[in-house]
């Protein structure tokens, strides 16, 4: 009886932990083609309530921090500044399962982008 109770308790804890995780949390493979060129990155995102944090790792030591990140259900919005310059992308997307589709806006133009969860 004690063993069954222990197994049930552990199962409940795992279920609560899974429910607490946001749909955006995790490591993602990012791809975008824009007038400024192609960008691919490994993106790490974490939701803390409605706040989104994380970074884009473009390799070779290049990292872009997610700024002004907001999570609303499965929708995300944030900005990233390219290589410490004044060039900033305003990003929006919807997460559905293990994929995301979004739009990046910068300098009056838009570019579609996508991510898949690793």
ROSE-4610 file (N, C-alpha, C; in Angstrom, 1 decimal, always signed):
// ROSE-4610
residu = [X/X/X/X/X/X/X/X/X/X/X/X/X/X/X/X/X/X/X/X/X/X/X/X/X/X/X/X/X/X/X/X/X/X/X/X/X/X/X/X/X/X/X/X/X/X/X/X/X/X/X/X/X/X/X/X/X/X/X/X/X/X/X/X/X/X/X/X/X/X/X/X/X/X/X/X/X/X/X/X/X/X/X/X/X/X/X/X/X/X/X/X/X/X/X/X/X/X/X/X/X/X/X/X/X/X/X/X/X/X/X/X/X/X/X/X/X/X/X/X/X/X/X/X/X/X/X/X/X/X/X/X/X/X/X/X/X/X/X/X/X/X/X/X/X/X/X/X/X/X/X/X/X/X/X/X/X/X/X/X/X/X/X/X/X/X/X/X/X/X/X/X/X/X/X/X/X/X/X/X/X/X/X/X/X/X/X/X/X/X/X/X/X/X/X/X/X/X/X/X/X/X/X/X/X/X/X/X/X/X/X/X/X/X/X/X/X/X/X/X/X/X/X/X/X/X/X/X/X/X/X/X/X/X/X/X/X/X/X/X/X/X/X/X/X/X/X/X/X/X/X/X/X/X/X/X/X/X/X/X/X/X/X/X/X/X/X/X/X/X/X/X/X/X/X/X/X/X/X/X/X/X/X/X/X/X/X/X/X/X/X/X/X/X/X/X/X/X/X/X/X/X/X/X/X/X/X/X/X/X/X/X/X/X/X/X/X/X/X/X/X/X/X/X/X/X/X/X/X/X/X/X/X/X/X/X/X/X/X/X/X/X/X/X/X/X/X/X/X/X/X/X/X/X]
num = [1/1/1/2/2/2/3/3/3/4/4/4/5/5/5/6/6/6/7/7/7/8/8/8/9/9/9/10/10/10/11/11/11/12/12/12/13/13/13/14/14/14/15/15/15/16/16/16/17/17/17/18/18/18/19/19/19/20/20/20/21/21/21/22/22/22/23/23/23/24/24/24/25/25/25/26/26/26/27/27/27/28/28/28/29/29/29/30/30/30/31/31/31/32/32/32/33/33/33/34/34/34/35/35/35/36/36/36/37/37/37/38/38/38/39/39/39/40/40/40/41/41/41/42/42/42/43/43/43/44/44/44/45/45/45/46/46/46/47/47/47/48/48/48/49/49/49/50/50/50/51/51/51/52/52/52/53/53/53/54/54/54/55/55/55/56/56/56/57/57/57/58/58/58/59/59/59/60/60/60/61/61/61/62/62/62/63/63/63/64/64/64/65/65/65/66/66/66/67/67/67/68/68/68/69/69/69/70/70/70/71/71/71/72/72/72/73/73/73/74/74/74/75/75/75/76/76/76/77/77/77/78/78/78/79/79/79/80/80/80/81/81/81/82/82/82/83/83/83/84/84/84/85/85/85/86/86/86/87/87/87/88/88/88/89/89/89/90/90/90/91/91/91/92/92/92/93/93/93/94/94/94/95/95/95/96/96/96/97/97/97/98/98/98/99/99/99/100/100/100/101/101/101/102/102/102/103/103/103/104/104/104/105/105/105/106/106/106/107/107/107/108/108/108/109/109/109/110/110/110/111/111/111/112/112/112/113/113/113/114/114/114/115/115/115/116/116/116/117/117/117/118/118/118]
x = [+0.8/+0.0/+0.9/+1.9/+2.8/+3.5/+3.9/+4.6/+3.6/+2.4/+1.4/+1.2/+1.1/+1.0/+2.2/+3.4/+4.6/+4.6/+4.3/+4.3/+3.2/+2.1/+1.1/+1.5/+2.2/+2.7/+3.8/+4.7/+5.7/+5.1/+4.1/+3.4/+2.7/+2.1/+1.5/+2.5/+3.7/+4.7/+5.2/+5.4/+5.8/+4.7/+3.5/+2.4/+2.3/+2.5/+2.5/+3.7/+4.8/+6.0/+5.8/+5.2/+4.9/+3.9/+2.9/+1.9/+2.5/+3.5/+4.0/+4.9/+5.4/+6.3/+5.4/+5.9/+5.2/+5.5/+4.6/+4.7/+5.9/+6.5/+7.6/+8.9/+9.0/+10.2/+10.9/+12.2/+13.0/+14.1/+14.7/+15.7/+15.1/+15.3/+14.7/+15.7/+15.4/+16.2/+15.5/+16.1/+15.5/+16.1/+15.2/+15.6/+14.8/+15.5/+14.8/+15.6/+14.9/+15.5/+14.9/+15.8/+15.3/+16.1/+15.8/+16.6/+18.0/+18.2/+19.6/+20.4/+19.7/+20.4/+19.7/+20.3/+19.7/+20.3/+19.5/+19.9/+19.4/+20.4/+20.0/+20.6/+19.9/+20.4/+19.8/+20.4/+19.8/+19.3/+18.0/+17.4/+17.0/+17.3/+16.9/+15.9/+14.7/+13.6/+13.1/+12.7/+12.1/+11.0/+9.8/+8.8/+8.7/+8.6/+8.5/+7.2/+6.1/+4.8/+4.6/+4.4/+4.3/+5.6/+6.7/+8.0/+8.7/+9.3/+10.1/+11.5/+12.4/+13.8/+14.5/+15.7/+16.5/+17.5/+18.0/+19.0/+19.1/+19.6/+19.9/+21.4/+21.8/+23.2/+23.4/+24.2/+24.4/+25.7/+26.4/+27.7/+28.8/+30.0/+31.3/+31.3/+30.6/+30.6/+29.6/+28.8/+27.8/+26.5/+26.0/+24.8/+24.0/+22.7/+21.8/+20.8/+20.7/+19.8/+18.4/+17.4/+16.0/+15.7/+15.2/+14.8/+13.3/+12.7/+11.3/+10.4/+10.8/+10.0/+8.7/+7.6/+6.3/+5.7/+5.1/+4.3/+2.9/+2.0/+0.6/+0.0/-0.2/-0.7/+0.4/+0.1/+1.1/+1.8/+1.4/+2.0/+3.2/+4.2/+5.4/+5.7/+6.3/+6.8/+8.1/+9.1/+10.3/+11.1/+12.2/+13.2/+14.5/+15.3/+16.7/+17.5/+18.7/+19.6/+20.7/+20.9/+21.9/+23.3/+24.1/+25.5/+25.8/+25.0/+25.3/+25.2/+24.7/+24.5/+23.2/+22.8/+21.5/+20.4/+20.8/+19.8/+19.0/+17.7/+16.9/+15.7/+15.5/+14.4/+13.3/+12.0/+10.9/+10.2/+10.1/+9.7/+8.4/+7.5/+6.3/+6.1/+5.5/+5.2/+4.2/+3.6/+2.7/+3.4/+3.4/+3.9/+2.8/+2.9/+2.0/+2.7/+2.6/+3.3/+4.8/+5.5/+7.0/+7.4/+6.6/+7.0/+6.4/+7.0/+6.6/+6.7/+5.8/+5.8/+5.6/+6.5/+6.4/+6.8/+6.9/+7.3/+8.3/+9.3/+10.3/+10.1/+10.1/+10.0/+11.2/+11.8/+12.9/+13.0/+13.3/+13.6/+12.5/+11.2/+10.1/+9.8/+10.5/+10.2/+9.9/+9.3/+8.9/+9.6/+9.9/+10.4/+9.8/+9.3/+8.8/+10.0/+9.7/+10.7/+10.0/+10.7/+10.2/+11.2/+10.6/+11.5/+10.9/+11.7/+11.3/+12.0/+11.3/+11.9/+12.9/+14.0/+15.0/+14.6]
y = [-1.2/+0.0/+1.3/+1.3/+2.4/+2.6/+1.5/+1.6/+2.3/+1.9/+2.4/+3.9/+4.3/+5.7/+6.5/+6.0/+6.6/+6.8/+5.8/+5.9/+6.9/+6.9/+7.9/+9.3/+9.5/+10.8/+11.3/+10.5/+10.8/+11.2/+10.4/+10.7/+12.1/+12.4/+13.7/+14.9/+14.7/+15.7/+15.9/+14.8/+14.9/+15.6/+15.3/+16.0/+17.5/+17.8/+19.3/+20.0/+19.4/+20.0/+20.2/+19.2/+19.3/+20.4/+20.6/+21.6/+23.0/+23.1/+24.4/+24.9/+24.0/+24.4/+25.1/+26.2/+26.9/+26.2/+26.5/+25.9/+26.5/+27.6/+28.2/+27.7/+27.2/+26.8/+25.7/+25.9/+24.9/+25.4/+24.5/+24.8/+24.6/+25.6/+25.6/+25.9/+25.3/+25.6/+26.7/+27.8/+29.0/+29.2/+29.6/+29.9/+31.1/+32.0/+33.2/+33.6/+34.0/+34.6/+36.0/+37.0/+38.4/+39.1/+40.3/+41.1/+41.3/+41.2/+41.3/+40.0/+38.9/+37.6/+36.6/+35.4/+34.2/+34.2/+33.8/+33.7/+32.4/+31.6/+30.4/+30.5/+29.9/+30.0/+28.9/+28.6/+27.8/+28.7/+28.7/+29.6/+28.9/+29.5/+29.0/+30.0/+29.5/+30.4/+29.8/+30.8/+30.4/+31.4/+31.0/+31.9/+31.9/+33.1/+33.2/+34.1/+33.4/+34.2/+34.7/+36.0/+36.6/+37.1/+37.0/+37.4/+36.3/+36.7/+35.7/+36.1/+35.2/+35.4/+34.4/+34.7/+33.7/+34.4/+33.5/+34.1/+33.2/+33.9/+33.3/+33.0/+31.8/+31.4/+31.2/+32.1/+32.0/+31.2/+30.8/+30.1/+31.1/+30.5/+31.3/+32.4/+32.2/+33.2/+34.3/+34.3/+35.3/+34.9/+35.8/+35.6/+36.9/+36.7/+37.8/+37.5/+38.5/+38.3/+38.7/+37.9/+38.3/+39.4/+40.5/+41.7/+41.9/+42.6/+42.9/+41.8/+40.6/+39.4/+39.3/+38.9/+38.8/+37.5/+36.7/+35.5/+35.7/+35.4/+35.4/+34.2/+33.2/+31.9/+31.2/+31.0/+30.4/+31.5/+32.7/+33.8/+34.4/+34.8/+35.4/+36.6/+37.6/+38.8/+39.2/+39.7/+40.1/+40.9/+41.5/+42.1/+41.5/+41.6/+41.2/+42.2/+42.5/+43.5/+42.7/+43.0/+42.2/+42.6/+41.7/+41.9/+43.2/+43.6/+44.8/+46.1/+46.0/+47.2/+47.9/+48.9/+49.5/+48.9/+47.8/+47.1/+46.2/+46.4/+45.6/+45.0/+43.7/+43.0/+43.0/+43.3/+43.1/+41.8/+40.9/+39.5/+39.1/+38.4/+37.9/+36.5/+35.6/+34.2/+33.6/+32.5/+31.6/+30.2/+29.7/+28.3/+27.3/+26.3/+25.2/+23.9/+23.3/+22.1/+22.3/+21.7/+21.8/+22.6/+23.5/+24.4/+25.8/+26.8/+28.2/+28.8/+29.7/+30.5/+31.9/+32.8/+34.2/+35.1/+36.4/+37.5/+38.4/+38.8/+39.7/+41.0/+42.1/+43.4/+44.3/+44.9/+45.8/+46.7/+48.0/+49.0/+49.0/+48.9/+49.0/+47.8/+46.7/+45.5/+44.3/+43.3/+42.1/+40.8/+39.9/+38.6/+37.5/+36.4/+35.3/+34.5/+33.9/+33.0/+31.8/+30.8/+29.6/+29.0/+28.2/+27.4/+26.0/+25.1/+23.8/+23.4/+22.8/+22.4/+21.2/+21.4/+20.3/+19.1]
z = [+0.0/+0.0/+0.0/+0.8/+0.9/-0.4/-1.1/-2.4/-3.4/-3.4/-4.4/-4.1/-2.9/-2.5/-3.0/-2.8/-3.2/-4.7/-5.5/-6.9/-7.4/-6.8/-7.1/-6.8/-5.7/-5.3/-6.3/-6.7/-7.7/-9.0/-9.4/-10.6/-10.6/-9.5/-9.3/-9.4/-8.8/-8.9/-10.3/-11.0/-12.4/-13.3/-13.0/-13.8/-13.5/-12.2/-11.9/-12.5/-12.5/-13.1/-14.6/-15.3/-16.7/-17.0/-16.2/-16.3/-16.1/-15.2/-14.9/-16.1/-16.9/-18.0/-19.1/-19.6/-20.7/-22.0/-23.0/-24.3/-25.0/-24.6/-25.2/-24.7/-23.5/-22.8/-23.7/-23.8/-24.4/-25.4/-26.1/-27.1/-28.5/-29.3/-30.7/-31.8/-32.9/-34.1/-34.9/-35.1/-35.7/-37.2/-38.1/-39.5/-40.0/-40.6/-41.2/-42.5/-43.5/-44.7/-44.8/-44.9/-44.9/-46.0/-46.3/-47.2/-46.7/-45.4/-44.8/-44.8/-45.4/-45.5/-44.6/-44.7/-43.9/-42.5/-41.6/-40.2/-39.7/-39.1/-38.4/-37.0/-36.1/-34.7/-33.8/-32.7/-31.7/-30.7/-30.4/-29.5/-28.2/-27.1/-25.8/-25.2/-24.9/-24.4/-23.1/-22.2/-20.9/-20.5/-20.2/-19.8/-18.3/-17.7/-16.3/-16.1/-16.0/-16.0/-17.5/-17.6/-18.9/-19.5/-18.8/-19.2/-19.9/-21.1/-21.9/-21.8/-21.5/-21.5/-22.4/-22.8/-23.6/-24.5/-25.4/-26.3/-27.6/-28.6/-29.9/-29.9/-30.2/-30.3/-31.8/-32.5/-33.9/-34.2/-33.2/-33.3/-33.4/-33.3/-33.3/-32.3/-31.1/-30.0/-30.2/-31.3/-31.5/-30.8/-29.9/-29.2/-29.2/-29.4/-29.3/-28.2/-27.2/-26.1/-26.5/-26.0/-26.1/-25.2/-25.7/-24.9/-25.0/-24.0/-24.0/-24.4/-23.9/-24.2/-23.4/-24.2/-23.6/-24.1/-23.2/-23.5/-23.2/-24.1/-23.9/-24.5/-23.6/-24.1/-24.9/-26.2/-27.1/-28.0/-27.8/-28.6/-27.9/-28.6/-28.1/-28.9/-28.2/-28.9/-28.1/-28.9/-28.3/-29.3/-28.9/-29.8/-29.6/-30.7/-30.6/-31.4/-30.8/-31.5/-32.1/-33.4/-34.2/-33.8/-33.3/-33.0/-32.3/-31.3/-30.6/-31.3/-32.5/-33.3/-33.0/-33.7/-33.5/-34.3/-35.1/-35.9/-35.0/-34.8/-34.0/-34.7/-34.5/-35.1/-34.0/-34.4/-33.5/-34.0/-33.1/-33.5/-32.8/-33.6/-33.1/-33.7/-32.9/-33.4/-32.5/-33.1/-32.4/-32.3/-31.1/-30.8/-30.9/-31.7/-31.8/-31.7/-30.5/-30.3/-30.3/-31.2/-31.3/-32.5/-32.9/-34.0/-33.8/-34.4/-34.3/-35.7/-35.9/-37.2/-36.8/-37.3/-36.9/-38.0/-37.6/-38.5/-37.8/-38.5/-37.9/-38.7/-37.9/-38.5/-38.2/-39.3/-39.1/-40.2/-40.0/-41.0/-42.1/-41.6/-42.5/-43.4/-43.2/-43.9/-43.0/-43.5/-42.7/-43.3/-42.5/-43.0/-42.2/-42.8/-42.1/-41.4/-40.3/-39.7/-39.0/-38.7/-38.1/-37.1/-36.2/-35.3/-35.1/-34.8/-34.4/-33.1/-32.2/-30.9/-31.1/-30.4/-30.5/-29.7]
